[in-house]
Amino acid sequence: MNWRDHIHSDPEILGGKPVVKSTRISVELILEYFEDGASITDVLAAFDHITEEDVRAAIAFARDLLVDSTVAAQRKAA
């Protein structure tokens, strides 16, 4: 799955935070649900207008962001 098919950022929506396309549900909000112990089913119940693929895309986006920042930090340290 390509998270870019589900997640985007627009300065006019939530100040440019990454969100599920066609919604105002941010990746940050989805991750906060997981931080609080929610499951994918819980997230889907809370936001019935997003899909499991959208939730998984949010997780993939966060992972890629972490990987990119780790690589950048390693390059800077070298």
Backbone as ProteinMPNN parsed JSONL, in Angstrom:
{"seq_chain_A": "MNWRDHIHSDPEILGGKPVVKSTRISVELILEYFEDGASITDVLAAFDHITEEDVRAAIAFARDLLVDSTVAAQRKAA", "coords_chain_A": {"N_chain_A": [[0.824, -1.176, 0.0], [0.462, 2.231, -0.757], [0.949, 4.932, 1.157], [0.579, 7.499, 0.312], [-1.629, 7.538, -1.279], [-3.672, 7.859, 0.46], [-3.133, 9.72, 2.458], [-2.604, 13.18, 2.96], [-1.341, 16.572, 2.869], [-2.366, 19.852, 3.415], [-2.072, 23.273, 3.477], [-4.388, 24.687, 4.05], [-5.973, 23.037, 5.529], [-6.336, 22.062, 8.747], [-4.027, 23.509, 9.42], [-2.035, 22.467, 7.817], [-1.352, 19.98, 8.769], [-0.723, 16.473, 8.312], [-3.377, 14.616, 6.968], [-6.109, 12.25, 6.66], [-7.148, 11.799, 3.405], [-9.721, 13.86, 2.085], [-10.868, 14.35, 4.532], [-10.863, 15.731, 7.881], [-9.366, 14.403, 9.635], [-6.573, 13.871, 11.379], [-3.304, 12.384, 11.006], [-1.912, 12.463, 13.351], [-4.006, 12.463, 15.274], [-5.072, 9.9, 14.885], [-2.863, 8.343, 15.654], [-2.765, 9.096, 18.335], [-5.016, 7.822, 19.322], [-4.143, 5.15, 19.196], [-2.037, 5.332, 20.991], [-3.455, 5.614, 23.324], [-4.344, 3.072, 23.663], [-6.189, 2.067, 21.888], [-7.643, -0.006, 19.313], [-7.457, -0.866, 15.797], [-10.082, -1.376, 15.076], [-11.422, 0.124, 17.037], [-10.681, 2.724, 16.288], [-11.865, 2.861, 13.769], [-14.523, 2.676, 14.534], [-14.837, 5.063, 15.879], [-14.495, 6.911, 13.875], [-16.347, 6.699, 11.425], [-16.249, 7.271, 8.731], [-13.806, 6.73, 7.617], [-11.461, 4.287, 6.337], [-10.098, 0.982, 6.965], [-7.768, 0.786, 5.46], [-7.087, 3.501, 5.303], [-6.369, 3.99, 7.969], [-4.222, 2.235, 8.279], [-2.548, 3.4, 6.408], [-1.984, 5.82, 7.672], [-0.389, 4.901, 9.759], [1.737, 3.841, 8.266], [2.671, 6.185, 7.08], [3.631, 7.553, 9.362], [5.655, 5.781, 10.11], [7.387, 5.963, 7.867], [8.087, 8.647, 8.084], [9.535, 8.585, 10.467], [11.638, 6.892, 9.722], [12.81, 8.455, 7.696], [13.643, 10.701, 9.208], [15.462, 9.502, 10.912], [17.446, 8.611, 9.145], [18.298, 11.099, 8.173], [19.353, 12.181, 10.541], [21.436, 10.388, 10.988], [23.054, 10.931, 8.786], [23.751, 13.562, 9.326], [25.233, 13.223, 11.625], [27.424, 11.909, 10.687]], "CA_chain_A": [[0.0, 0.0, 0.0], [1.156, 3.502, -0.796], [0.225, 5.832, 2.055], [0.3, 8.741, -0.413], [-2.976, 7.43, -1.838], [-4.642, 8.06, 1.535], [-2.727, 10.795, 3.368], [-2.053, 14.363, 2.306], [-1.192, 17.763, 3.69], [-2.8, 21.065, 2.732], [-1.997, 24.372, 4.448], [-5.732, 25.171, 4.348], [-6.656, 22.045, 6.359], [-5.652, 21.829, 10.038], [-2.709, 24.143, 9.428], [-1.059, 21.691, 7.052], [-1.074, 18.661, 9.349], [-1.115, 15.353, 7.45], [-4.714, 14.115, 7.266], [-6.709, 11.295, 5.729], [-7.721, 12.569, 2.299], [-11.153, 14.2, 2.105], [-11.333, 14.448, 5.911], [-10.055, 16.563, 8.762], [-8.824, 13.471, 10.621], [-5.122, 13.922, 11.233], [-2.48, 11.223, 11.363], [-1.623, 12.646, 14.773], [-5.166, 12.022, 16.042], [-5.137, 8.437, 14.792], [-1.8, 7.798, 16.501], [-3.145, 9.311, 19.735], [-5.936, 6.731, 19.682], [-3.32, 3.963, 19.472], [-1.3, 5.612, 22.228], [-4.388, 5.396, 24.427], [-4.682, 1.659, 23.74], [-7.243, 1.7, 20.937], [-7.334, -0.908, 18.206], [-7.951, -0.36, 14.513], [-11.541, -1.43, 15.165], [-11.846, 1.274, 17.836], [-10.514, 3.929, 15.466], [-12.902, 2.823, 12.736], [-15.806, 2.955, 15.184], [-14.857, 6.484, 16.223], [-14.515, 7.687, 12.627], [-16.952, 5.741, 10.495], [-16.062, 7.667, 7.344], [-12.492, 6.32, 7.121], [-11.345, 2.85, 6.141], [-8.924, 0.339, 7.569], [-6.611, 1.186, 4.651], [-6.709, 4.851, 5.733], [-5.685, 3.877, 9.262], [-2.913, 1.618, 8.018], [-1.756, 4.406, 5.697], [-1.502, 6.76, 8.688], [0.721, 4.226, 10.442], [2.848, 3.772, 7.306], [3.185, 7.547, 6.973], [4.421, 7.812, 10.566], [6.866, 4.957, 10.016], [8.275, 6.558, 6.874], [8.59, 9.89, 8.654], [10.556, 8.202, 11.439], [12.793, 6.384, 8.959], [13.453, 9.599, 7.043], [14.325, 11.537, 10.19], [16.602, 8.737, 11.412], [18.464, 8.668, 8.1], [18.81, 12.457, 8.184], [20.175, 12.33, 11.739], [22.671, 9.624, 10.785], [23.886, 11.678, 7.826], [24.245, 14.745, 10.003], [26.219, 12.797, 12.601], [28.595, 11.338, 9.997]], "C_chain_A": [[0.876, 1.25, 0.0], [0.376, 4.496, 0.059], [-0.139, 7.134, 1.357], [-1.075, 8.732, -1.09], [-4.052, 7.786, -0.812], [-4.373, 9.286, 2.405], [-2.211, 11.98, 2.556], [-1.996, 15.523, 3.29], [-1.557, 18.977, 2.841], [-2.774, 22.191, 3.76], [-3.366, 24.914, 4.861], [-6.516, 24.221, 5.271], [-5.799, 21.758, 7.587], [-4.226, 22.374, 10.044], [-1.63, 23.349, 8.719], [-0.689, 20.353, 7.66], [-1.459, 17.575, 8.347], [-2.453, 14.786, 7.912], [-5.098, 13.018, 6.28], [-7.404, 12.133, 4.659], [-9.23, 12.7, 2.44], [-11.738, 14.227, 3.511], [-10.502, 15.499, 6.639], [-9.492, 15.695, 9.898], [-7.319, 13.379, 10.406], [-4.469, 12.583, 11.586], [-2.185, 11.286, 12.856], [-2.775, 12.137, 15.642], [-5.289, 10.498, 16.032], [-4.081, 7.808, 15.691], [-2.11, 7.992, 17.98], [-4.129, 8.24, 20.203], [-5.139, 5.468, 20.032], [-2.528, 4.139, 20.765], [-2.17, 5.336, 23.458], [-4.889, 3.955, 24.51], [-5.772, 1.2, 22.793], [-6.72, 0.719, 19.897], [-7.798, -0.245, 16.903], [-9.474, -0.34, 14.521], [-12.084, -0.246, 15.95], [-11.764, 2.571, 17.024], [-11.602, 3.982, 14.404], [-14.281, 3.112, 13.319], [-15.937, 4.438, 15.514], [-15.02, 7.368, 14.994], [-15.049, 6.801, 11.513], [-16.806, 6.118, 9.026], [-14.636, 7.453, 6.84], [-12.445, 4.797, 7.071], [-10.141, 2.295, 6.895], [-7.67, 0.699, 6.784], [-6.147, 2.589, 5.028], [-5.918, 4.802, 7.032], [-4.294, 3.273, 9.069], [-1.989, 2.582, 7.272], [-1.198, 5.439, 6.673], [-0.305, 6.173, 9.442], [1.947, 4.17, 9.529], [3.483, 5.148, 7.124], [4.101, 7.85, 8.165], [5.726, 7.024, 10.546], [7.854, 5.582, 9.041], [8.878, 7.865, 7.374], [9.714, 9.6, 9.647], [11.814, 7.712, 10.732], [13.544, 7.543, 8.32], [14.216, 10.463, 8.039], [15.535, 10.823, 10.781], [17.754, 8.777, 10.417], [19.101, 10.054, 8.078], [19.732, 12.679, 9.384], [21.493, 11.584, 11.598], [23.602, 10.347, 9.819], [24.512, 12.885, 8.491], [25.364, 14.384, 10.982], [27.511, 12.302, 11.941], [29.594, 12.403, 9.596]], "O_chain_A": [[1.902, 1.306, 0.678], [-0.747, 4.859, -0.289], [-1.08, 7.809, 1.775], [-1.616, 9.784, -1.43], [-5.211, 7.992, -1.173], [-5.293, 9.826, 3.02], [-1.473, 11.805, 1.586], [-2.535, 15.454, 4.395], [-1.116, 19.11, 1.7], [-3.396, 22.07, 4.816], [-3.488, 25.538, 5.916], [-7.601, 24.568, 5.738], [-4.675, 21.27, 7.473], [-3.325, 21.759, 10.614], [-0.443, 23.534, 8.986], [0.183, 19.656, 7.142], [-2.427, 17.742, 7.606], [-2.643, 14.508, 9.096], [-4.497, 12.876, 5.215], [-8.153, 13.059, 4.97], [-9.918, 11.77, 2.86], [-12.954, 14.14, 3.68], [-9.567, 16.075, 6.082], [-9.184, 16.194, 10.98], [-6.852, 12.875, 9.384], [-5.006, 11.78, 12.348], [-2.21, 10.264, 13.541], [-2.542, 11.453, 16.639], [-5.579, 9.887, 17.061], [-4.366, 6.851, 16.41], [-1.757, 7.143, 18.799], [-4.076, 7.805, 21.353], [-5.418, 4.803, 21.029], [-2.373, 3.194, 21.538], [-1.681, 4.885, 24.493], [-5.756, 3.645, 25.327], [-6.233, 0.062, 22.883], [-5.519, 0.633, 19.641], [-8.447, 0.801, 16.919], [-10.087, 0.607, 14.028], [-13.103, 0.33, 15.569], [-12.669, 3.404, 17.073], [-12.192, 5.036, 14.169], [-15.115, 3.731, 12.659], [-17.03, 5.001, 15.436], [-15.613, 8.444, 15.067], [-14.278, 6.223, 10.747], [-17.206, 5.344, 8.156], [-14.283, 7.933, 5.763], [-13.271, 4.111, 7.673], [-9.292, 3.036, 7.39], [-6.611, 0.898, 7.379], [-4.944, 2.848, 5.071], [-4.91, 5.494, 7.176], [-3.314, 3.755, 9.636], [-0.777, 2.573, 7.489], [-0.062, 5.886, 6.518], [0.667, 6.874, 9.723], [3.066, 4.423, 9.974], [4.705, 5.258, 7.025], [5.214, 8.346, 7.988], [6.777, 7.542, 10.922], [9.036, 5.716, 9.358], [10.046, 8.154, 7.116], [10.729, 10.297, 9.66], [12.927, 8.081, 11.108], [14.771, 7.608, 8.393], [15.324, 10.91, 7.744], [16.528, 11.467, 11.117], [18.908, 8.956, 10.806], [20.323, 10.168, 7.974], [20.784, 13.303, 9.246], [22.54, 12.071, 12.026], [24.815, 10.365, 10.025], [25.677, 13.198, 8.247], [26.321, 15.14, 11.15], [28.566, 12.281, 12.575], [30.629, 12.089, 9.009]]}, "name": "protein", "num_of_chains": 1, "seq": "MNWRDHIHSDPEILGGKPVVKSTRISVELILEYFEDGASITDVLAAFDHITEEDVRAAIAFARDLLVDSTVAAQRKAA"}
